[in-house]
Amino acid sequence: MKLSVLLAISLLPLSTSEKVELANQNPSLPSLLRRLGKMRTRLERMLSFLADGKANVCFFGMPSYPATLAELENPPFRLFYQGQLPQAGSQLLTVCGTRYPDGQGSHLAYAFALEASANGCDLVMSNSIGSDRGCLYAIGDLGNDGYVVCDAGLATKRIQSNTLLSQANLLSPFEPDDQALPFRCLARNAVSTALGMVTVVLQAPLRSGALACATSALDAGRDVYVHAEALRSGPLGEGSRALFEMGCPVFASYAELASLLHWSASVHLRQTTSGDALYRFGSAWYSLQYD
């Protein structure tokens, strides 16, 4: 089926299952354009955005569509991406934390992401500041890929001007020029937590995006784990404590989390001095020890 037809279907106010049913009917582009009316300019913009080859798009039901994301009750029919999509068998781990961590929280995000990524986890993050940025620095220092689910379209300044994102695989269910709005942030949370096999919560205040992200994960039937350090973070950890009180398991290190999940933990993080360290974040130095 032509790309223009699938993109036109993606613009219709239908559920994903209804869009799939319509696509199976093999509708003609002229008939879809009549249904779109003034929205056809949005179709033209999507086609123009894809024409330069910097981004791609996949649709629900295609072999490349992420299997974990397909498990959502109403997964995105259309997914724009730059870089690669997760491969079958990827050990996807969603990480979320506050946009305004303290120093301890920033170092926690970097250190956890460094160790998890070194052990073969493919981290799923957002493009927000704060904890997500610490995770992005970590995977960048390792030279590994991560998956960033964006709260805006891939052609927006918010995404294109963020140099940290150039090293990651970017995914967005939104149209290229869609700006970040509160409802899109919530939709992004649903996608990022469905994409990961489990979700890890770092510092999460009450009424925070991180707590909303954890709620999306629980709604999607994903397991949510809380880092023990966040429980001691005063107001910045109130959301984490609420999750713990709801029954979410607590872990103190990546090795402990890996044991709970039956994942590999053959690489261990060690905080050290500058003399024998390979990685630095702020005032902290780290090295990795391999079994």
Contacts in CASP RR format, 6 or more apart in sequence:
PFRMAT RR
TARGET T0000
AUTHOR 0000-0000-0000
METHOD contacts of the structure
MODEL  1
MKLSVLLAISLLPLSTSEKVELANQNPSLPSLLRRLGKMRTRLERMLSFL
ADGKANVCFFGMPSYPATLAELENPPFRLFYQGQLPQAGSQLLTVCGTRY
PDGQGSHLAYAFALEASANGCDLVMSNSIGSDRGCLYAIGDLGNDGYVVC
DAGLATKRIQSNTLLSQANLLSPFEPDDQALPFRCLARNAVSTALGMVTV
VLQAPLRSGALACATSALDAGRDVYVHAEALRSGPLGEGSRALFEMGCPV
FASYAELASLLHWSASVHLRQTTSGDALYRFGSAWYSLQYD
1 23 0 8 1.000
1 26 0 8 1.000
2 29 0 8 1.000
3 47 0 8 1.000
3 50 0 8 1.000
3 57 0 8 1.000
4 29 0 8 1.000
4 43 0 8 1.000
4 47 0 8 1.000
5 23 0 8 1.000
5 27 0 8 1.000
5 28 0 8 1.000
5 29 0 8 1.000
5 32 0 8 1.000
6 23 0 8 1.000
6 59 0 8 1.000
6 78 0 8 1.000
7 43 0 8 1.000
7 46 0 8 1.000
7 47 0 8 1.000
7 57 0 8 1.000
7 78 0 8 1.000
8 29 0 8 1.000
8 32 0 8 1.000
8 33 0 8 1.000
8 36 0 8 1.000
8 40 0 8 1.000
8 43 0 8 1.000
9 19 0 8 1.000
9 22 0 8 1.000
9 23 0 8 1.000
9 27 0 8 1.000
9 32 0 8 1.000
9 77 0 8 1.000
10 19 0 8 1.000
10 59 0 8 1.000
10 77 0 8 1.000
10 78 0 8 1.000
11 36 0 8 1.000
11 39 0 8 1.000
11 42 0 8 1.000
11 43 0 8 1.000
12 19 0 8 1.000
12 22 0 8 1.000
12 32 0 8 1.000
12 35 0 8 1.000
12 36 0 8 1.000
14 22 0 8 1.000
15 74 0 8 1.000
16 60 0 8 1.000
16 74 0 8 1.000
16 75 0 8 1.000
16 76 0 8 1.000
16 77 0 8 1.000
17 74 0 8 1.000
19 60 0 8 1.000
19 77 0 8 1.000
20 60 0 8 1.000
20 61 0 8 1.000
20 77 0 8 1.000
23 59 0 8 1.000
33 40 0 8 1.000
33 43 0 8 1.000
36 42 0 8 1.000
36 43 0 8 1.000
42 175 0 8 1.000
45 175 0 8 1.000
45 176 0 8 1.000
45 177 0 8 1.000
46 57 0 8 1.000
46 175 0 8 1.000
46 176 0 8 1.000
49 55 0 8 1.000
49 80 0 8 1.000
49 154 0 8 1.000
49 155 0 8 1.000
49 176 0 8 1.000
50 56 0 8 1.000
50 57 0 8 1.000
54 82 0 8 1.000
55 80 0 8 1.000
55 81 0 8 1.000
55 82 0 8 1.000
55 154 0 8 1.000
55 176 0 8 1.000
56 80 0 8 1.000
56 81 0 8 1.000
56 82 0 8 1.000
56 83 0 8 1.000
57 78 0 8 1.000
57 79 0 8 1.000
57 80 0 8 1.000
57 81 0 8 1.000
58 64 0 8 1.000
58 65 0 8 1.000
58 78 0 8 1.000
58 79 0 8 1.000
58 81 0 8 1.000
58 85 0 8 1.000
59 65 0 8 1.000
59 77 0 8 1.000
59 78 0 8 1.000
59 79 0 8 1.000
60 70 0 8 1.000
60 75 0 8 1.000
60 76 0 8 1.000
60 77 0 8 1.000
60 78 0 8 1.000
61 70 0 8 1.000
64 85 0 8 1.000
65 79 0 8 1.000
65 85 0 8 1.000
66 79 0 8 1.000
66 85 0 8 1.000
66 86 0 8 1.000
66 195 0 8 1.000
67 88 0 8 1.000
68 86 0 8 1.000
68 92 0 8 1.000
68 194 0 8 1.000
68 195 0 8 1.000
68 196 0 8 1.000
68 197 0 8 1.000
69 75 0 8 1.000
69 76 0 8 1.000
69 79 0 8 1.000
69 191 0 8 1.000
69 194 0 8 1.000
69 195 0 8 1.000
71 194 0 8 1.000
71 220 0 8 1.000
72 190 0 8 1.000
72 191 0 8 1.000
72 194 0 8 1.000
72 220 0 8 1.000
75 194 0 8 1.000
76 173 0 8 1.000
76 191 0 8 1.000
78 173 0 8 1.000
79 85 0 8 1.000
79 171 0 8 1.000
79 172 0 8 1.000
79 173 0 8 1.000
80 153 0 8 1.000
80 154 0 8 1.000
80 171 0 8 1.000
80 172 0 8 1.000
80 173 0 8 1.000
80 174 0 8 1.000
80 176 0 8 1.000
81 154 0 8 1.000
81 169 0 8 1.000
81 170 0 8 1.000
81 171 0 8 1.000
81 172 0 8 1.000
82 154 0 8 1.000
82 169 0 8 1.000
82 170 0 8 1.000
83 169 0 8 1.000
83 170 0 8 1.000
84 145 0 8 1.000
84 169 0 8 1.000
85 169 0 8 1.000
85 171 0 8 1.000
86 92 0 8 1.000
86 122 0 8 1.000
86 147 0 8 1.000
86 195 0 8 1.000
90 122 0 8 1.000
91 120 0 8 1.000
91 121 0 8 1.000
91 122 0 8 1.000
91 197 0 8 1.000
91 263 0 8 1.000
92 121 0 8 1.000
92 122 0 8 1.000
92 124 0 8 1.000
92 147 0 8 1.000
92 195 0 8 1.000
92 196 0 8 1.000
92 197 0 8 1.000
93 116 0 8 1.000
93 121 0 8 1.000
93 122 0 8 1.000
93 123 0 8 1.000
93 124 0 8 1.000
93 196 0 8 1.000
93 197 0 8 1.000
93 198 0 8 1.000
93 199 0 8 1.000
93 200 0 8 1.000
94 123 0 8 1.000
94 124 0 8 1.000
94 125 0 8 1.000
94 192 0 8 1.000
94 193 0 8 1.000
94 195 0 8 1.000
94 196 0 8 1.000
94 198 0 8 1.000
94 199 0 8 1.000
94 200 0 8 1.000
94 213 0 8 1.000
94 217 0 8 1.000
94 222 0 8 1.000
95 109 0 8 1.000
95 112 0 8 1.000
95 113 0 8 1.000
95 116 0 8 1.000
95 123 0 8 1.000
95 124 0 8 1.000
95 125 0 8 1.000
95 131 0 8 1.000
95 132 0 8 1.000
95 135 0 8 1.000
95 199 0 8 1.000
95 200 0 8 1.000
95 202 0 8 1.000
96 125 0 8 1.000
96 126 0 8 1.000
96 131 0 8 1.000
96 132 0 8 1.000
96 189 0 8 1.000
96 192 0 8 1.000
96 193 0 8 1.000
96 199 0 8 1.000
96 200 0 8 1.000
96 201 0 8 1.000
96 202 0 8 1.000
96 204 0 8 1.000
96 209 0 8 1.000
96 210 0 8 1.000
96 213 0 8 1.000
96 214 0 8 1.000
97 109 0 8 1.000
97 130 0 8 1.000
97 131 0 8 1.000
97 132 0 8 1.000
97 201 0 8 1.000
97 202 0 8 1.000
97 203 0 8 1.000
97 204 0 8 1.000
97 208 0 8 1.000
97 209 0 8 1.000
97 210 0 8 1.000
97 213 0 8 1.000
98 130 0 8 1.000
98 131 0 8 1.000
98 202 0 8 1.000
98 203 0 8 1.000
98 204 0 8 1.000
98 205 0 8 1.000
98 208 0 8 1.000
98 209 0 8 1.000
98 210 0 8 1.000
98 236 0 8 1.000
99 128 0 8 1.000
99 129 0 8 1.000
99 130 0 8 1.000
99 131 0 8 1.000
99 132 0 8 1.000
99 208 0 8 1.000
99 209 0 8 1.000
100 129 0 8 1.000
100 130 0 8 1.000
100 236 0 8 1.000
101 108 0 8 1.000
101 109 0 8 1.000
101 130 0 8 1.000
101 131 0 8 1.000
101 202 0 8 1.000
101 203 0 8 1.000
101 236 0 8 1.000
102 203 0 8 1.000
102 233 0 8 1.000
102 236 0 8 1.000
104 203 0 8 1.000
104 229 0 8 1.000
104 233 0 8 1.000
105 131 0 8 1.000
105 202 0 8 1.000
105 203 0 8 1.000
105 229 0 8 1.000
105 230 0 8 1.000
105 233 0 8 1.000
105 236 0 8 1.000
106 130 0 8 1.000
106 131 0 8 1.000
106 134 0 8 1.000
106 281 0 8 1.000
107 281 0 8 1.000
107 282 0 8 1.000
107 284 0 8 1.000
108 131 0 8 1.000
108 202 0 8 1.000
108 203 0 8 1.000
108 227 0 8 1.000
108 229 0 8 1.000
108 230 0 8 1.000
109 130 0 8 1.000
109 131 0 8 1.000
109 132 0 8 1.000
109 133 0 8 1.000
109 134 0 8 1.000
109 135 0 8 1.000
109 138 0 8 1.000
109 202 0 8 1.000
110 134 0 8 1.000
110 135 0 8 1.000
110 137 0 8 1.000
110 138 0 8 1.000
110 281 0 8 1.000
110 284 0 8 1.000
111 138 0 8 1.000
111 269 0 8 1.000
111 271 0 8 1.000
111 281 0 8 1.000
111 284 0 8 1.000
111 286 0 8 1.000
112 135 0 8 1.000
112 200 0 8 1.000
112 202 0 8 1.000
112 227 0 8 1.000
112 254 0 8 1.000
113 123 0 8 1.000
113 134 0 8 1.000
113 135 0 8 1.000
113 138 0 8 1.000
113 139 0 8 1.000
114 138 0 8 1.000
114 139 0 8 1.000
114 141 0 8 1.000
114 142 0 8 1.000
114 269 0 8 1.000
114 279 0 8 1.000
114 286 0 8 1.000
114 288 0 8 1.000
115 253 0 8 1.000
115 254 0 8 1.000
115 267 0 8 1.000
115 268 0 8 1.000
115 269 0 8 1.000
115 288 0 8 1.000
116 123 0 8 1.000
116 254 0 8 1.000
116 257 0 8 1.000
117 123 0 8 1.000
117 138 0 8 1.000
117 139 0 8 1.000
117 142 0 8 1.000
117 144 0 8 1.000
117 146 0 8 1.000
118 142 0 8 1.000
118 144 0 8 1.000
118 267 0 8 1.000
118 269 0 8 1.000
118 288 0 8 1.000
119 254 0 8 1.000
119 258 0 8 1.000
119 263 0 8 1.000
119 264 0 8 1.000
119 265 0 8 1.000
119 266 0 8 1.000
119 267 0 8 1.000
120 144 0 8 1.000
120 264 0 8 1.000
121 263 0 8 1.000
122 145 0 8 1.000
122 146 0 8 1.000
122 147 0 8 1.000
123 135 0 8 1.000
123 139 0 8 1.000
123 146 0 8 1.000
123 147 0 8 1.000
124 146 0 8 1.000
124 147 0 8 1.000
124 148 0 8 1.000
124 149 0 8 1.000
124 192 0 8 1.000
124 195 0 8 1.000
124 196 0 8 1.000
125 132 0 8 1.000
125 135 0 8 1.000
125 136 0 8 1.000
125 146 0 8 1.000
125 147 0 8 1.000
125 148 0 8 1.000
125 149 0 8 1.000
125 168 0 8 1.000
125 192 0 8 1.000
126 132 0 8 1.000
126 148 0 8 1.000
126 149 0 8 1.000
126 150 0 8 1.000
126 151 0 8 1.000
126 188 0 8 1.000
126 189 0 8 1.000
126 192 0 8 1.000
126 213 0 8 1.000
127 148 0 8 1.000
127 149 0 8 1.000
127 150 0 8 1.000
127 151 0 8 1.000
127 152 0 8 1.000
127 158 0 8 1.000
127 159 0 8 1.000
127 162 0 8 1.000
127 165 0 8 1.000
127 170 0 8 1.000
128 151 0 8 1.000
131 202 0 8 1.000
131 203 0 8 1.000
131 210 0 8 1.000
132 148 0 8 1.000
133 164 0 8 1.000
134 281 0 8 1.000
136 148 0 8 1.000
136 164 0 8 1.000
136 165 0 8 1.000
136 167 0 8 1.000
136 168 0 8 1.000
137 164 0 8 1.000
137 281 0 8 1.000
138 279 0 8 1.000
138 281 0 8 1.000
139 145 0 8 1.000
139 146 0 8 1.000
139 167 0 8 1.000
139 168 0 8 1.000
140 167 0 8 1.000
141 279 0 8 1.000
143 167 0 8 1.000
145 167 0 8 1.000
145 168 0 8 1.000
145 169 0 8 1.000
146 168 0 8 1.000
146 169 0 8 1.000
147 168 0 8 1.000
147 169 0 8 1.000
147 171 0 8 1.000
147 195 0 8 1.000
148 165 0 8 1.000
148 168 0 8 1.000
148 169 0 8 1.000
148 170 0 8 1.000
148 171 0 8 1.000
149 171 0 8 1.000
149 172 0 8 1.000
149 188 0 8 1.000
149 191 0 8 1.000
149 192 0 8 1.000
149 195 0 8 1.000
150 159 0 8 1.000
150 170 0 8 1.000
150 171 0 8 1.000
150 172 0 8 1.000
150 174 0 8 1.000
150 188 0 8 1.000
151 174 0 8 1.000
151 180 0 8 1.000
151 184 0 8 1.000
151 185 0 8 1.000
151 188 0 8 1.000
152 158 0 8 1.000
152 159 0 8 1.000
152 172 0 8 1.000
152 174 0 8 1.000
152 178 0 8 1.000
152 179 0 8 1.000
152 180 0 8 1.000
152 184 0 8 1.000
153 159 0 8 1.000
153 172 0 8 1.000
153 174 0 8 1.000
153 175 0 8 1.000
153 176 0 8 1.000
153 177 0 8 1.000
153 178 0 8 1.000
153 179 0 8 1.000
154 160 0 8 1.000
154 170 0 8 1.000
154 172 0 8 1.000
154 176 0 8 1.000
155 176 0 8 1.000
155 177 0 8 1.000
156 176 0 8 1.000
156 177 0 8 1.000
156 178 0 8 1.000
156 179 0 8 1.000
156 180 0 8 1.000
158 179 0 8 1.000
158 180 0 8 1.000
159 165 0 8 1.000
159 170 0 8 1.000
159 172 0 8 1.000
171 191 0 8 1.000
171 195 0 8 1.000
173 187 0 8 1.000
173 188 0 8 1.000
173 191 0 8 1.000
174 184 0 8 1.000
174 187 0 8 1.000
178 184 0 8 1.000
185 209 0 8 1.000
186 212 0 8 1.000
186 216 0 8 1.000
189 209 0 8 1.000
189 212 0 8 1.000
189 213 0 8 1.000
189 216 0 8 1.000
190 216 0 8 1.000
190 219 0 8 1.000
190 220 0 8 1.000
192 213 0 8 1.000
192 216 0 8 1.000
193 199 0 8 1.000
193 213 0 8 1.000
193 214 0 8 1.000
193 216 0 8 1.000
193 217 0 8 1.000
193 220 0 8 1.000
193 222 0 8 1.000
194 216 0 8 1.000
194 217 0 8 1.000
194 220 0 8 1.000
194 222 0 8 1.000
196 222 0 8 1.000
197 222 0 8 1.000
198 217 0 8 1.000
198 222 0 8 1.000
198 223 0 8 1.000
198 224 0 8 1.000
198 225 0 8 1.000
198 261 0 8 1.000
199 213 0 8 1.000
199 214 0 8 1.000
199 217 0 8 1.000
199 222 0 8 1.000
199 223 0 8 1.000
199 224 0 8 1.000
199 225 0 8 1.000
200 224 0 8 1.000
200 225 0 8 1.000
200 226 0 8 1.000
200 227 0 8 1.000
200 257 0 8 1.000
201 210 0 8 1.000
201 211 0 8 1.000
201 213 0 8 1.000
201 214 0 8 1.000
201 224 0 8 1.000
201 225 0 8 1.000
201 226 0 8 1.000
201 227 0 8 1.000
201 230 0 8 1.000
201 240 0 8 1.000
201 243 0 8 1.000
201 248 0 8 1.000
202 210 0 8 1.000
202 227 0 8 1.000
202 229 0 8 1.000
202 230 0 8 1.000
202 240 0 8 1.000
203 210 0 8 1.000
203 230 0 8 1.000
203 233 0 8 1.000
203 236 0 8 1.000
203 237 0 8 1.000
203 240 0 8 1.000
204 210 0 8 1.000
204 211 0 8 1.000
204 214 0 8 1.000
204 230 0 8 1.000
204 236 0 8 1.000
204 237 0 8 1.000
204 238 0 8 1.000
204 239 0 8 1.000
204 240 0 8 1.000
204 243 0 8 1.000
205 211 0 8 1.000
205 235 0 8 1.000
205 236 0 8 1.000
205 237 0 8 1.000
205 238 0 8 1.000
205 239 0 8 1.000
206 235 0 8 1.000
206 238 0 8 1.000
206 239 0 8 1.000
206 242 0 8 1.000
208 239 0 8 1.000
210 239 0 8 1.000
211 239 0 8 1.000
211 242 0 8 1.000
211 243 0 8 1.000
214 224 0 8 1.000
214 243 0 8 1.000
214 248 0 8 1.000
217 223 0 8 1.000
217 224 0 8 1.000
218 224 0 8 1.000
223 249 0 8 1.000
224 243 0 8 1.000
224 248 0 8 1.000
225 248 0 8 1.000
225 249 0 8 1.000
225 250 0 8 1.000
225 251 0 8 1.000
225 257 0 8 1.000
225 260 0 8 1.000
226 240 0 8 1.000
226 243 0 8 1.000
226 244 0 8 1.000
226 248 0 8 1.000
226 249 0 8 1.000
226 250 0 8 1.000
226 251 0 8 1.000
227 240 0 8 1.000
227 250 0 8 1.000
227 251 0 8 1.000
227 252 0 8 1.000
228 250 0 8 1.000
228 251 0 8 1.000
228 252 0 8 1.000
229 252 0 8 1.000
230 236 0 8 1.000
230 237 0 8 1.000
230 240 0 8 1.000
231 237 0 8 1.000
231 240 0 8 1.000
231 241 0 8 1.000
231 244 0 8 1.000
231 250 0 8 1.000
233 240 0 8 1.000
244 250 0 8 1.000
249 260 0 8 1.000
251 257 0 8 1.000
251 260 0 8 1.000
254 265 0 8 1.000
254 269 0 8 1.000
255 265 0 8 1.000
255 268 0 8 1.000
257 263 0 8 1.000
258 264 0 8 1.000
258 265 0 8 1.000
259 265 0 8 1.000
266 290 0 8 1.000
266 291 0 8 1.000
267 288 0 8 1.000
267 289 0 8 1.000
267 290 0 8 1.000
267 291 0 8 1.000
268 288 0 8 1.000
268 289 0 8 1.000
268 290 0 8 1.000
268 291 0 8 1.000
269 286 0 8 1.000
269 287 0 8 1.000
269 288 0 8 1.000
269 289 0 8 1.000
270 286 0 8 1.000
270 287 0 8 1.000
270 288 0 8 1.000
270 289 0 8 1.000
271 284 0 8 1.000
271 285 0 8 1.000
271 286 0 8 1.000
272 285 0 8 1.000
272 286 0 8 1.000
272 287 0 8 1.000
273 285 0 8 1.000
274 280 0 8 1.000
274 285 0 8 1.000
275 285 0 8 1.000
276 287 0 8 1.000
277 285 0 8 1.000
277 286 0 8 1.000
277 287 0 8 1.000
278 286 0 8 1.000
278 287 0 8 1.000
278 288 0 8 1.000
279 285 0 8 1.000
279 286 0 8 1.000
279 287 0 8 1.000
279 288 0 8 1.000
280 286 0 8 1.000
END
